[in-house]
């Protein structure tokens, strides 16, 4: 999730292993010229639209702490969260690592482990699968290797045993 999206999650947004991302926190200038944090539609979405993504069971103990607020109960906006994150990492002597890196790490782990790129793209909220493919396409299984695996799994045992390969409906071989 993007930082603003994670700050907009409420307990009721997580149900039966699914997180329904409905809103994000943004910071805008109001009519008086003062910056205020408020809830807004998701990036690439209209008011009332959402996206669903898998929610791990390990998230359940944290649900009661949502939404994330500051010490006095006020709304946190993405830039403030990022600044607090950076200060904490510096104080702890940890290497530079920003919250958005977690998003990239998630995409890398899911795609490297065979999750379909169209699903990852949808869960990430990309406006087009092209964005996901351009950024992460190199992490998906090599097409020719995947093709070999499918052919081997489907037809390999029949080829080795000398028995005819199974008939696959809709895949009749037409010889010219």
Backbone as JSON Lines, residues from 0, in Angstrom:
{"i":0,"aa":"X","n":[0.84,-1.18,0.0],"ca":[0.0,0.0,0.0],"c":[0.88,1.24,0.0]}
{"i":1,"aa":"X","n":[0.33,2.3,-0.53],"ca":[1.0,3.59,-0.43],"c":[0.83,4.08,1.0]}
{"i":2,"aa":"X","n":[1.69,4.99,1.45],"ca":[1.63,5.47,2.84],"c":[0.26,6.05,3.15]}
{"i":3,"aa":"X","n":[-0.23,6.93,2.3],"ca":[-1.53,7.56,2.53],"c":[-2.66,6.56,2.6]}
{"i":4,"aa":"X","n":[-2.58,5.5,1.82],"ca":[-3.6,4.45,1.86],"c":[-3.57,3.71,3.18]}
{"i":5,"aa":"X","n":[-2.37,3.39,3.65],"ca":[-2.26,2.66,4.92],"c":[-2.78,3.51,6.08]}
{"i":6,"aa":"X","n":[-2.62,4.82,5.99],"ca":[-3.11,5.72,7.05],"c":[-4.63,5.85,7.01]}
{"i":7,"aa":"X","n":[-5.26,5.42,5.93],"ca":[-6.71,5.5,5.8],"c":[-7.44,4.21,6.1]}
{"i":8,"aa":"X","n":[-6.75,3.21,6.65],"ca":[-7.38,1.92,6.94],"c":[-8.06,1.96,8.31]}
{"i":9,"aa":"X","n":[-9.31,1.5,8.35],"ca":[-10.09,1.39,9.58],"c":[-10.34,-0.09,9.86]}
{"i":10,"aa":"X","n":[-10.66,-0.44,11.11],"ca":[-10.91,-1.85,11.44],"c":[-11.94,-2.52,10.53]}
{"i":11,"aa":"X","n":[-13.0,-1.81,10.18],"ca":[-14.06,-2.4,9.35],"c":[-13.63,-2.64,7.9]}
{"i":12,"aa":"X","n":[-12.46,-2.16,7.53],"ca":[-11.94,-2.38,6.17],"c":[-11.28,-3.76,6.02]}
{"i":13,"aa":"X","n":[-11.1,-4.47,7.12],"ca":[-10.46,-5.79,7.08],"c":[-11.47,-6.83,7.53]}
{"i":14,"aa":"X","n":[-11.78,-7.75,6.61],"ca":[-12.79,-8.76,6.91],"c":[-12.49,-10.04,6.13]}
{"i":15,"aa":"X","n":[-12.51,-11.16,6.81],"ca":[-12.35,-12.48,6.19],"c":[-11.13,-12.57,5.26]}
{"i":16,"aa":"X","n":[-10.0,-12.07,5.73],"ca":[-8.76,-12.2,4.97],"c":[-8.61,-11.22,3.82]}
{"i":17,"aa":"X","n":[-9.49,-10.23,3.76],"ca":[-9.42,-9.23,2.7],"c":[-9.38,-7.84,3.3]}
{"i":18,"aa":"X","n":[-8.47,-7.03,2.78],"ca":[-8.41,-5.62,3.17],"c":[-9.02,-4.82,2.03]}
{"i":19,"aa":"X","n":[-10.08,-4.11,2.31],"ca":[-10.72,-3.27,1.3],"c":[-10.19,-1.85,1.48]}
{"i":20,"aa":"X","n":[-9.34,-1.45,0.56],"ca":[-8.73,-0.12,0.59],"c":[-9.73,0.86,-0.03]}
{"i":21,"aa":"X","n":[-10.26,1.77,0.8],"ca":[-11.34,2.66,0.37],"c":[-10.95,4.14,0.27]}
{"i":22,"aa":"X","n":[-9.88,4.51,0.99],"ca":[-9.55,5.93,1.09],"c":[-8.06,6.09,1.33]}
{"i":23,"aa":"X","n":[-7.59,7.29,1.14],"ca":[-6.22,7.61,1.47],"c":[-6.21,8.96,2.19]}
{"i":24,"aa":"X","n":[-5.16,9.18,2.95],"ca":[-4.98,10.47,3.62],"c":[-4.12,11.34,2.72]}
{"i":25,"aa":"X","n":[-4.58,12.55,2.5],"ca":[-3.82,13.53,1.72],"c":[-3.73,14.81,2.53]}
{"i":26,"aa":"X","n":[-2.82,15.68,2.15],"ca":[-2.7,16.98,2.8],"c":[-2.89,18.04,1.74]}
{"i":27,"aa":"X","n":[-3.85,18.94,1.99],"ca":[-4.13,20.0,1.03],"c":[-4.18,21.35,1.75]}
{"i":28,"aa":"X","n":[-4.12,22.4,0.97],"ca":[-4.26,23.75,1.5],"c":[-5.74,24.09,1.51]}
{"i":29,"aa":"X","n":[-6.25,24.52,2.67],"ca":[-7.65,24.89,2.74],"c":[-7.83,26.33,2.23]}
{"i":30,"aa":"X","n":[-9.05,26.85,2.31],"ca":[-9.37,28.19,1.8],"c":[-8.57,29.28,2.51]}
{"i":31,"aa":"X","n":[-8.19,29.03,3.76],"ca":[-7.43,30.02,4.53],"c":[-5.92,29.9,4.27]}
{"i":32,"aa":"X","n":[-5.53,28.96,3.42],"ca":[-4.11,28.79,3.12],"c":[-3.37,27.9,4.09]}
{"i":33,"aa":"X","n":[-4.13,27.27,4.99],"ca":[-3.52,26.38,5.98],"c":[-3.59,24.93,5.47]}
{"i":34,"aa":"X","n":[-2.5,24.17,5.7],"ca":[-2.5,22.77,5.28],"c":[-3.29,21.92,6.26]}
{"i":35,"aa":"X","n":[-4.15,21.06,5.71],"ca":[-4.95,20.15,6.54],"c":[-4.9,18.75,5.94]}
{"i":36,"aa":"X","n":[-4.96,17.75,6.81],"ca":[-5.02,16.36,6.37],"c":[-6.49,15.95,6.28]}
{"i":37,"aa":"X","n":[-6.82,15.22,5.23],"ca":[-8.2,14.73,5.09],"c":[-8.21,13.45,4.28]}
{"i":38,"aa":"X","n":[-9.35,12.76,4.33],"ca":[-9.51,11.53,3.56],"c":[-9.95,11.89,2.15]}
{"i":39,"aa":"X","n":[-9.41,11.18,1.18],"ca":[-9.72,11.43,-0.22],"c":[-9.85,10.08,-0.94]}
{"i":40,"aa":"X","n":[-10.43,10.11,-2.14],"ca":[-10.49,8.86,-2.92],"c":[-9.08,8.35,-3.21]}
{"i":41,"aa":"X","n":[-8.99,7.07,-3.46],"ca":[-7.71,6.45,-3.79],"c":[-7.16,7.01,-5.09]}
{"i":42,"aa":"X","n":[-5.86,6.95,-5.23],"ca":[-5.21,7.34,-6.47],"c":[-5.78,6.47,-7.6]}
{"i":43,"aa":"X","n":[-6.09,7.08,-8.72],"ca":[-6.65,6.41,-9.89],"c":[-8.07,5.89,-9.65]}
{"i":44,"aa":"X","n":[-8.74,6.38,-8.62],"ca":[-10.11,5.94,-8.33],"c":[-10.99,7.16,-8.08]}
{"i":45,"aa":"X","n":[-12.31,6.95,-8.25],"ca":[-13.28,7.99,-7.96],"c":[-13.84,7.77,-6.56]}
{"i":46,"aa":"X","n":[-14.5,8.77,-6.04],"ca":[-15.15,8.68,-4.73],"c":[-16.03,7.44,-4.69]}
{"i":47,"aa":"X","n":[-15.9,6.63,-3.64],"ca":[-16.71,5.43,-3.47],"c":[-16.11,4.17,-4.07]}
{"i":48,"aa":"X","n":[-15.07,4.31,-4.9],"ca":[-14.42,3.13,-5.48],"c":[-13.37,2.62,-4.5]}
{"i":49,"aa":"X","n":[-13.02,1.35,-4.61],"ca":[-12.04,0.74,-3.73],"c":[-11.28,-0.33,-4.49]}
{"i":50,"aa":"X","n":[-10.33,-0.92,-3.79],"ca":[-9.66,-2.12,-4.3],"c":[-9.46,-3.07,-3.13]}
{"i":51,"aa":"X","n":[-9.61,-4.33,-3.41],"ca":[-9.43,-5.37,-2.4],"c":[-8.07,-6.01,-2.58]}
{"i":52,"aa":"X","n":[-7.48,-6.39,-1.46],"ca":[-6.2,-7.08,-1.49],"c":[-6.17,-8.08,-0.35]}
{"i":53,"aa":"X","n":[-5.35,-9.12,-0.48],"ca":[-5.26,-10.1,0.6],"c":[-4.69,-9.47,1.87]}
{"i":54,"aa":"X","n":[-5.27,-9.83,3.0],"ca":[-4.78,-9.34,4.29],"c":[-4.25,-10.53,5.07]}
{"i":55,"aa":"X","n":[-2.97,-10.51,5.42],"ca":[-2.41,-11.64,6.16],"c":[-3.01,-11.75,7.56]}
{"i":56,"aa":"X","n":[-3.07,-12.96,8.07],"ca":[-3.59,-13.22,9.41],"c":[-2.79,-12.44,10.46]}
{"i":57,"aa":"X","n":[-1.5,-12.24,10.21],"ca":[-0.65,-11.54,11.17],"c":[-1.07,-10.08,11.37]}
{"i":58,"aa":"X","n":[-1.95,-9.58,10.53],"ca":[-2.45,-8.21,10.68],"c":[-3.54,-8.11,11.75]}
{"i":59,"aa":"X","n":[-4.21,-9.21,12.04],"ca":[-5.35,-9.2,12.95],"c":[-5.09,-8.58,14.32]}
{"i":60,"aa":"X","n":[-3.96,-8.86,14.99],"ca":[-3.74,-8.24,16.3],"c":[-3.59,-6.71,16.24]}
{"i":61,"aa":"X","n":[-3.31,-6.17,15.07],"ca":[-3.11,-4.73,14.93],"c":[-4.39,-3.98,14.58]}
{"i":62,"aa":"X","n":[-5.43,-4.69,14.19],"ca":[-6.66,-4.06,13.71],"c":[-7.24,-3.08,14.71]}
{"i":63,"aa":"X","n":[-7.2,-3.43,15.98],"ca":[-7.78,-2.56,17.01],"c":[-7.04,-1.23,17.14]}
{"i":64,"aa":"X","n":[-5.84,-1.14,16.6],"ca":[-5.05,0.11,16.68],"c":[-5.3,1.04,15.5]}
{"i":65,"aa":"X","n":[-6.21,0.66,14.61],"ca":[-6.48,1.46,13.42],"c":[-7.64,2.41,13.65]}
{"i":66,"aa":"X","n":[-7.64,3.55,12.98],"ca":[-6.61,4.07,12.09],"c":[-5.42,4.62,12.9]}
{"i":67,"aa":"X","n":[-4.28,4.72,12.25],"ca":[-3.08,5.25,12.89],"c":[-3.3,6.74,13.14]}
{"i":68,"aa":"X","n":[-3.04,7.17,14.36],"ca":[-3.22,8.58,14.75],"c":[-1.97,9.09,15.45]}
{"i":69,"aa":"X","n":[-1.88,10.4,15.62],"ca":[-0.75,10.95,16.37],"c":[-1.05,10.85,17.87]}
{"i":70,"aa":"X","n":[-0.16,11.38,18.7],"ca":[-0.29,11.24,20.16],"c":[-1.55,11.88,20.72]}
{"i":71,"aa":"X","n":[-2.07,12.89,20.06],"ca":[-3.27,13.56,20.57],"c":[-4.52,13.14,19.8]}
{"i":72,"aa":"X","n":[-4.4,12.08,18.99],"ca":[-5.57,11.55,18.28],"c":[-5.83,12.19,16.93]}
{"i":73,"aa":"X","n":[-4.93,13.05,16.5],"ca":[-5.11,13.71,15.21],"c":[-4.67,12.85,14.03]}
{"i":74,"aa":"X","n":[-5.09,13.27,12.86],"ca":[-4.78,12.55,11.64],"c":[-3.32,12.78,11.22]}
{"i":75,"aa":"X","n":[-2.65,11.71,10.87],"ca":[-1.28,11.78,10.37],"c":[-1.37,11.82,8.85]}
{"i":76,"aa":"X","n":[-0.55,12.64,8.23],"ca":[-0.51,12.68,6.77],"c":[0.82,12.07,6.31]}
{"i":77,"aa":"X","n":[0.87,11.64,5.03],"ca":[2.04,10.89,4.56],"c":[3.39,11.56,4.77]}
{"i":78,"aa":"X","n":[3.52,12.87,4.52],"ca":[4.81,13.54,4.7],"c":[5.27,13.51,6.16]}
{"i":79,"aa":"X","n":[4.33,13.71,7.08],"ca":[4.67,13.68,8.5],"c":[5.11,12.27,8.91]}
{"i":80,"aa":"X","n":[4.39,11.27,8.42],"ca":[4.76,9.88,8.71],"c":[6.17,9.61,8.21]}
{"i":81,"aa":"X","n":[6.45,10.04,6.99],"ca":[7.78,9.81,6.39],"c":[8.88,10.48,7.2]}
{"i":82,"aa":"X","n":[8.64,11.72,7.65],"ca":[9.64,12.43,8.45],"c":[9.88,11.72,9.78]}
{"i":83,"aa":"X","n":[8.81,11.25,10.4],"ca":[8.94,10.52,11.67],"c":[9.7,9.21,11.45]}
{"i":84,"aa":"X","n":[9.4,8.54,10.38],"ca":[10.07,7.29,10.01],"c":[11.57,7.55,9.86]}
{"i":85,"aa":"X","n":[11.92,8.58,9.07],"ca":[13.33,8.9,8.82],"c":[14.08,9.22,10.12]}
{"i":86,"aa":"X","n":[13.44,10.01,11.0],"ca":[14.08,10.34,12.29],"c":[14.31,9.1,13.13]}
{"i":87,"aa":"X","n":[13.33,8.2,13.16],"ca":[13.45,6.97,13.95],"c":[14.57,6.09,13.41]}
{"i":88,"aa":"X","n":[14.64,5.95,12.11],"ca":[15.71,5.12,11.52],"c":[17.08,5.72,11.81]}
{"i":89,"aa":"X","n":[17.19,7.04,11.72],"ca":[18.47,7.7,11.99],"c":[18.86,7.51,13.45]}
{"i":90,"aa":"X","n":[17.9,7.71,14.37],"ca":[18.16,7.54,15.8],"c":[18.6,6.13,16.14]}
{"i":91,"aa":"X","n":[18.03,5.15,15.45],"ca":[18.37,3.75,15.7],"c":[19.62,3.31,14.95]}
{"i":92,"aa":"X","n":[20.18,4.18,14.13],"ca":[21.38,3.85,13.38],"c":[21.15,2.84,12.27]}
{"i":93,"aa":"X","n":[19.91,2.78,11.78],"ca":[19.58,1.84,10.71],"c":[19.88,2.46,9.35]}
{"i":94,"aa":"X","n":[20.12,1.65,8.35],"ca":[20.39,2.18,7.01],"c":[19.14,2.87,6.44]}
{"i":95,"aa":"X","n":[19.37,3.76,5.49],"ca":[18.23,4.45,4.85],"c":[17.3,3.43,4.22]}
{"i":96,"aa":"X","n":[16.05,3.51,4.59],"ca":[15.02,2.62,4.07],"c":[13.73,3.37,4.26]}
{"i":97,"aa":"X","n":[13.02,3.65,3.18],"ca":[11.8,4.44,3.35],"c":[10.56,3.57,3.3]}
{"i":98,"aa":"X","n":[9.44,4.08,3.77],"ca":[8.21,3.27,3.81],"c":[7.79,2.76,2.43]}
{"i":99,"aa":"X","n":[8.06,3.54,1.39],"ca":[7.67,3.11,0.05],"c":[8.49,1.89,-0.39]}
{"i":100,"aa":"X","n":[9.68,1.74,0.19],"ca":[10.5,0.56,-0.1],"c":[9.76,-0.73,0.29]}
{"i":101,"aa":"X","n":[8.92,-0.65,1.32],"ca":[8.14,-1.81,1.74],"c":[7.2,-2.25,0.62]}
{"i":102,"aa":"X","n":[6.64,-1.29,-0.08],"ca":[5.74,-1.56,-1.22],"c":[6.5,-2.28,-2.33]}
{"i":103,"aa":"X","n":[7.69,-1.77,-2.65],"ca":[8.52,-2.42,-3.68],"c":[8.95,-3.82,-3.23]}
{"i":104,"aa":"X","n":[9.28,-3.95,-1.96],"ca":[9.68,-5.25,-1.44],"c":[8.54,-6.25,-1.56]}
{"i":105,"aa":"X","n":[7.33,-5.82,-1.23],"ca":[6.16,-6.68,-1.33],"c":[5.97,-7.15,-2.77]}
{"i":106,"aa":"X","n":[6.06,-6.24,-3.71],"ca":[5.9,-6.6,-5.12],"c":[6.98,-7.59,-5.55]}
{"i":107,"aa":"X","n":[8.2,-7.35,-5.12],"ca":[9.32,-8.23,-5.46],"c":[9.09,-9.64,-4.92]}
{"i":108,"aa":"X","n":[8.7,-9.74,-3.66],"ca":[8.5,-11.04,-3.03],"c":[7.34,-11.79,-3.7]}
{"i":109,"aa":"X","n":[6.23,-11.12,-3.92],"ca":[5.08,-11.81,-4.51],"c":[5.38,-12.29,-5.93]}
{"i":110,"aa":"X","n":[5.95,-11.4,-6.75],"ca":[6.22,-11.79,-8.14],"c":[7.32,-12.84,-8.24]}
{"i":111,"aa":"X","n":[8.34,-12.74,-7.41],"ca":[9.43,-13.72,-7.43],"c":[8.97,-15.1,-7.0]}
{"i":112,"aa":"X","n":[7.84,-15.14,-6.31],"ca":[7.3,-16.42,-5.85],"c":[6.11,-16.89,-6.67]}
{"i":113,"aa":"X","n":[5.96,-16.32,-7.87],"ca":[4.98,-16.84,-8.82],"c":[3.58,-16.28,-8.75]}
{"i":114,"aa":"X","n":[3.33,-15.23,-7.97],"ca":[2.0,-14.63,-7.97],"c":[1.81,-13.94,-9.33]}
{"i":115,"aa":"X","n":[0.68,-14.15,-9.99],"ca":[0.47,-13.55,-11.31],"c":[0.59,-12.02,-11.29]}
{"i":116,"aa":"X","n":[1.26,-11.49,-12.3],"ca":[1.54,-10.06,-12.34],"c":[0.25,-9.24,-12.44]}
{"i":117,"aa":"X","n":[-0.79,-9.77,-13.09],"ca":[-2.03,-9.0,-13.17],"c":[-2.69,-8.85,-11.8]}
{"i":118,"aa":"X","n":[-2.53,-9.86,-10.93],"ca":[-3.07,-9.77,-9.57],"c":[-2.28,-8.74,-8.75]}
{"i":119,"aa":"X","n":[-0.95,-8.83,-8.84],"ca":[-0.1,-7.89,-8.11],"c":[-0.4,-6.47,-8.55]}
{"i":120,"aa":"X","n":[-0.57,-6.26,-9.84],"ca":[-0.88,-4.94,-10.37],"c":[-2.19,-4.41,-9.79]}
{"i":121,"aa":"X","n":[-3.2,-5.27,-9.76],"ca":[-4.51,-4.86,-9.22],"c":[-4.4,-4.54,-7.73]}
{"i":122,"aa":"X","n":[-3.72,-5.39,-6.98],"ca":[-3.59,-5.16,-5.54],"c":[-2.8,-3.9,-5.23]}
{"i":123,"aa":"X","n":[-1.83,-3.58,-6.08],"ca":[-1.02,-2.38,-5.85],"c":[-1.77,-1.1,-6.23]}
{"i":124,"aa":"X","n":[-2.83,-1.25,-7.01],"ca":[-3.61,-0.08,-7.4],"c":[-3.03,0.67,-8.58]}
{"i":125,"aa":"X","n":[-2.21,-0.02,-9.38],"ca":[-1.68,0.63,-10.57],"c":[-2.81,0.9,-11.56]}
{"i":126,"aa":"X","n":[-2.74,2.04,-12.25],"ca":[-3.78,2.39,-13.21],"c":[-3.75,1.49,-14.42]}
{"i":127,"aa":"X","n":[-2.62,0.84,-14.67],"ca":[-2.47,-0.05,-15.82],"c":[-1.46,-1.14,-15.46]}
{"i":128,"aa":"X","n":[-1.68,-2.33,-16.01],"ca":[-0.73,-3.42,-15.78],"c":[0.62,-3.07,-16.39]}
{"i":129,"aa":"X","n":[0.63,-2.18,-17.39],"ca":[1.88,-1.77,-18.03],"c":[2.84,-1.17,-17.01]}
{"i":130,"aa":"X","n":[2.32,-0.43,-16.06],"ca":[3.16,0.16,-15.01],"c":[3.86,-0.95,-14.23]}
{"i":131,"aa":"X","n":[3.11,-1.97,-13.85],"ca":[3.66,-3.09,-13.08],"c":[4.67,-3.86,-13.92]}
{"i":132,"aa":"X","n":[4.34,-4.13,-15.16],"ca":[5.24,-4.89,-16.03],"c":[6.53,-4.11,-16.26]}
{"i":133,"aa":"X","n":[6.42,-2.81,-16.54],"ca":[7.62,-2.01,-16.78],"c":[8.54,-1.98,-15.56]}
{"i":134,"aa":"X","n":[7.97,-1.93,-14.37],"ca":[8.78,-1.82,-13.16],"c":[9.25,-3.16,-12.61]}
{"i":135,"aa":"X","n":[8.36,-4.17,-12.69],"ca":[8.64,-5.44,-12.01],"c":[8.64,-6.67,-12.93]}
{"i":136,"aa":"X","n":[8.41,-6.49,-14.21],"ca":[8.28,-7.62,-15.14],"c":[9.45,-8.57,-15.13]}
{"i":137,"aa":"X","n":[10.63,-8.06,-14.85],"ca":[11.82,-8.91,-14.83],"c":[11.8,-9.93,-13.69]}
{"i":138,"aa":"X","n":[10.89,-9.74,-12.74],"ca":[10.82,-10.64,-11.58],"c":[9.92,-11.85,-11.81]}
{"i":139,"aa":"X","n":[9.15,-11.82,-12.88],"ca":[8.24,-12.93,-13.14],"c":[9.02,-14.09,-13.73]}
{"i":140,"aa":"X","n":[8.44,-15.28,-13.63],"ca":[9.11,-16.45,-14.19],"c":[9.35,-16.23,-15.67]}
{"i":141,"aa":"X","n":[10.5,-16.65,-16.14],"ca":[10.84,-16.55,-17.55],"c":[9.77,-17.28,-18.37]}
{"i":142,"aa":"X","n":[9.23,-16.62,-19.38],"ca":[8.15,-17.2,-20.19],"c":[8.48,-18.54,-20.79]}
{"i":143,"aa":"X","n":[9.66,-18.68,-21.38],"ca":[9.99,-19.95,-22.02],"c":[10.19,-21.05,-20.97]}
{"i":144,"aa":"X","n":[10.74,-20.71,-19.81],"ca":[10.91,-21.71,-18.76],"c":[9.55,-22.14,-18.23]}
{"i":145,"aa":"X","n":[8.65,-21.19,-18.03],"ca":[7.3,-21.52,-17.55],"c":[6.59,-22.39,-18.58]}
{"i":146,"aa":"X","n":[6.75,-22.07,-19.85],"ca":[6.13,-22.87,-20.92],"c":[6.66,-24.31,-20.87]}
{"i":147,"aa":"X","n":[7.97,-24.46,-20.7],"ca":[8.56,-25.8,-20.6],"c":[7.97,-26.58,-19.42]}
{"i":148,"aa":"X","n":[7.8,-25.89,-18.29],"ca":[7.24,-26.54,-17.1],"c":[5.81,-27.04,-17.35]}
{"i":149,"aa":"X","n":[5.01,-26.21,-18.0],"ca":[3.61,-26.57,-18.27],"c":[3.55,-27.74,-19.24]}
{"i":150,"aa":"X","n":[4.33,-27.68,-20.31],"ca":[4.33,-28.76,-21.3],"c":[4.81,-30.06,-20.67]}
{"i":151,"aa":"X","n":[5.87,-29.97,-19.88],"ca":[6.42,-31.16,-19.23],"c":[5.4,-31.77,-18.27]}
{"i":152,"aa":"X","n":[4.75,-30.91,-17.47],"ca":[3.78,-31.41,-16.49],"c":[2.58,-32.05,-17.19]}
{"i":153,"aa":"X","n":[2.18,-31.49,-18.31],"ca":[0.99,-31.98,-19.01],"c":[1.26,-33.19,-19.89]}
{"i":154,"aa":"X","n":[2.35,-33.14,-20.65],"ca":[2.58,-34.16,-21.65],"c":[3.79,-35.06,-21.39]}
{"i":155,"aa":"X","n":[4.69,-34.64,-20.51],"ca":[5.94,-35.37,-20.3],"c":[5.79,-36.82,-19.97]}
{"i":156,"aa":"X","n":[4.92,-37.17,-19.04],"ca":[4.76,-38.56,-18.62],"c":[4.28,-39.43,-19.78]}
{"i":157,"aa":"X","n":[3.46,-38.89,-20.65],"ca":[2.93,-39.65,-21.79],"c":[4.0,-39.86,-22.85]}
{"i":158,"aa":"X","n":[4.86,-38.88,-23.01],"ca":[5.92,-38.97,-24.01],"c":[6.94,-40.03,-23.58]}
{"i":159,"aa":"X","n":[7.25,-40.09,-22.3],"ca":[8.23,-41.05,-21.81],"c":[7.69,-42.47,-21.8]}
{"i":160,"aa":"X","n":[6.39,-42.6,-21.58],"ca":[5.81,-43.94,-21.46],"c":[5.41,-44.54,-22.8]}
{"i":161,"aa":"X","n":[5.41,-43.74,-23.85],"ca":[5.02,-44.24,-25.16],"c":[3.52,-44.26,-25.37]}
{"i":162,"aa":"X","n":[2.75,-43.82,-24.37],"ca":[1.3,-43.76,-24.52],"c":[0.92,-42.45,-25.2]}
{"i":163,"aa":"X","n":[-0.22,-42.44,-25.86],"ca":[-0.64,-41.18,-26.5],"c":[-0.89,-40.1,-25.45]}
{"i":164,"aa":"X","n":[-0.61,-38.89,-25.82],"ca":[-0.83,-37.76,-24.93],"c":[-2.33,-37.58,-24.72]}
{"i":165,"aa":"X","n":[-2.72,-37.01,-23.58],"ca":[-4.15,-36.81,-23.32],"c":[-4.74,-35.81,-24.31]}
{"i":166,"aa":"X","n":[-6.01,-36.01,-24.62],"ca":[-6.71,-35.08,-25.49],"c":[-7.13,-33.89,-24.64]}
{"i":167,"aa":"X","n":[-6.73,-32.72,-25.07],"ca":[-7.07,-31.48,-24.36],"c":[-8.17,-30.8,-25.16]}
{"i":168,"aa":"X","n":[-9.39,-30.67,-24.62],"ca":[-10.49,-30.04,-25.35],"c":[-10.1,-28.64,-25.84]}
{"i":169,"aa":"X","n":[-10.44,-28.39,-27.09],"ca":[-10.17,-27.08,-27.67],"c":[-8.76,-26.92,-28.19]}
{"i":170,"aa":"X","n":[-7.93,-27.96,-28.07],"ca":[-6.53,-27.85,-28.51],"c":[-6.23,-28.91,-29.58]}
{"i":171,"aa":"X","n":[-7.19,-29.11,-30.48],"ca":[-7.0,-30.1,-31.54],"c":[-5.87,-29.65,-32.45]}
{"i":172,"aa":"X","n":[-5.07,-30.59,-32.88],"ca":[-3.94,-30.32,-33.75],"c":[-4.43,-30.4,-35.2]}
{"i":173,"aa":"X","n":[-4.2,-29.35,-35.93],"ca":[-4.6,-29.33,-37.34],"c":[-3.32,-29.34,-38.16]}
{"i":174,"aa":"X","n":[-3.18,-30.36,-38.98],"ca":[-2.01,-30.46,-39.85],"c":[-2.32,-29.84,-41.2]}
{"i":175,"aa":"X","n":[-1.41,-29.06,-41.69],"ca":[-1.62,-28.4,-42.98],"c":[-1.25,-29.33,-44.11]}
